[in-house]
């Protein structure tokens, strides 16, 4: 992550019922409790956004334009690999959303779930809870590696 001198903004993106996003937000919120980080949620629909907000996110927005506008304004994007695939999430994730995530300068920390017909070679198959723990560990290391002695995130 680049030096910004501010709180790290982490976007968790999800759609449909927001279940995976909820799990990510819950675990990230616990792991980043005393760190200089803010979790925002970007949902493809109101149900997903609401579910993730209840899990402990600081703020949330819903819909294509909200995702397109905010993907480039965060430091880290967390979610599944489907965030890079147009028409994923049973069609909820539009080409514009996938393009915005792909073009974002944010570090993308993604779970390699094979629900979009994308297989990542060389990555061992793990149960979802293990993958989530690995994602959280990576995000914490990205945020933790950017703290200065003054406590500001770079």
C-alpha positions in Angstrom: 0.0 0.0 0.0 1.2 3.5 -0.8 1.8 6.1 1.9 -1.3 8.3 2.3 -0.9 9.7 5.9 -4.5 8.7 6.7 -6.7 5.9 7.9 -6.7 2.9 5.6 -10.0 2.5 3.9 -11.0 -1.1 3.3 -13.9 -1.9 1.0 -15.7 -5.2 1.3 -17.8 -5.9 -1.8 -20.5 -8.5 -2.1 -23.9 -9.2 -3.7 -26.9 -11.5 -3.4 -27.5 -12.0 0.3 -24.2 -10.6 1.5 -23.2 -13.7 3.5 -19.6 -13.9 2.5 -19.2 -10.1 2.9 -20.8 -10.4 6.3 -18.2 -13.0 7.3 -15.4 -10.8 6.0 -16.6 -7.7 7.8 -17.1 -9.5 11.1 -13.6 -11.0 11.1 -11.9 -7.8 9.7 -13.6 -5.6 12.3 -12.3 -7.8 15.1 -8.8 -8.1 13.7 -8.5 -4.3 12.9 -10.2 -3.1 16.1 -7.3 -1.0 17.4 -5.7 -0.3 14.0 -6.1 2.8 11.9 -8.5 1.3 9.4 -12.1 1.9 8.3 -14.3 -0.8 6.7 -16.9 0.3 4.2 -19.2 -2.0 2.3 -20.2 -1.8 -1.3 -23.2 -4.0 -2.0 -24.8 -4.8 -5.4 -28.2 -4.7 -3.7 -29.8 -3.4 -0.5 -29.9 -6.8 1.2 -26.2 -7.4 0.8 -25.3 -3.9 2.0 -27.6 -4.1 5.0 -26.3 -7.5 6.0 -22.7 -6.3 5.8 -23.5 -3.1 7.7 -25.0 -5.1 10.5 -21.7 -7.0 10.7 -19.8 -3.9 11.8 -18.9 -1.8 8.8 -18.5 2.0 9.3 -20.6 2.9 6.2 -22.1 1.3 3.2 -23.4 2.1 -0.3 -25.5 0.2 -2.8 -25.6 -0.3 -6.5 -23.6 -0.1 -9.7 -22.8 3.6 -9.6 -21.9 3.5 -5.9 -19.4 0.6 -6.5 -18.0 2.3 -9.6 -17.5 5.6 -7.8 -16.0 4.2 -4.6 -13.8 1.4 -5.9 -11.0 3.9 -6.8 -11.3 5.7 -3.4 -10.2 2.9 -1.1 -6.8 1.4 -0.2 -7.8 -2.3 -0.1 -10.7 -4.2 -1.8 -11.7 -7.5 -0.2 -14.2 -10.0 -1.6 -14.2 -13.0 -4.0 -12.5 -13.3 -7.3 -15.9 -12.8 -8.9 -15.3 -9.1 -8.4 -13.1 -9.2 -11.5 -15.7 -11.1 -13.6 -18.4 -9.3 -15.5 -21.9 -10.8 -15.0 -20.8 -12.8 -12.0 -22.9 -13.2 -8.8 -25.7 -14.6 -11.0 -25.6 -11.5 -13.2 -25.6 -8.9 -10.3 -22.1 -7.8 -10.9 -22.1 -5.7 -14.1 -19.3 -5.1 -16.5 -18.9 -1.6 -15.2 -18.5 -2.8 -11.7 -15.9 -5.4 -12.7 -14.0 -2.8 -14.7 -14.0 -0.3 -11.8 -12.6 -3.0 -9.4 -10.0 -4.1 -11.9 -8.9 -0.5 -12.7 -8.8 0.6 -9.0 -5.4 1.3 -7.6 -6.4 -0.5 -4.4 -4.7 -3.7 -3.4 -7.2 -6.4 -4.2 -7.3 -9.3 -1.6 -9.7 -11.9 -3.1 -11.0 -15.3 -2.1 -10.5 -17.8 -4.9 -14.0 -19.3 -4.8 -14.9 -21.1 -8.1 -18.5 -19.7 -8.5 -17.8 -17.7 -11.6 -16.2 -20.5 -13.6 -12.7 -19.2 -12.8 -10.1 -21.6 -11.5 -6.8 -20.4 -10.1 -4.0 -23.0 -10.7 -1.5 -23.6 -7.9 -3.8 -22.5 -5.1 -4.8 -25.3 -2.8 -8.5 -26.0 -2.2 -9.4 -24.8 1.3 -12.7 -24.6 3.2 -14.3 -21.1 3.2 -13.5 -20.4 6.9 -9.8 -21.0 6.2 -9.8 -18.8 3.2 -11.5 -16.0 5.1 -8.9 -16.3 7.9 -6.1 -16.1 5.3 -7.7 -13.0 3.7 -8.1 -11.3 7.1 -4.4 -12.1 7.9 -3.3 -10.5 4.7 -5.4 -7.4 5.1 -4.1 -7.0 8.7 -0.5 -7.3 7.4 -1.1 -4.7 4.7 -2.6 -2.2 7.2 -0.1 -3.0 9.9 2.8 -2.7 7.6 1.8 0.9 6.8 1.7 2.3 10.3 4.2 4.9 11.2 5.4 5.5 14.8 2.9 8.4 15.0 0.1 5.9 14.4 -0.9 7.3 11.0 -1.4 4.9 8.2 0.8 5.6 5.2 
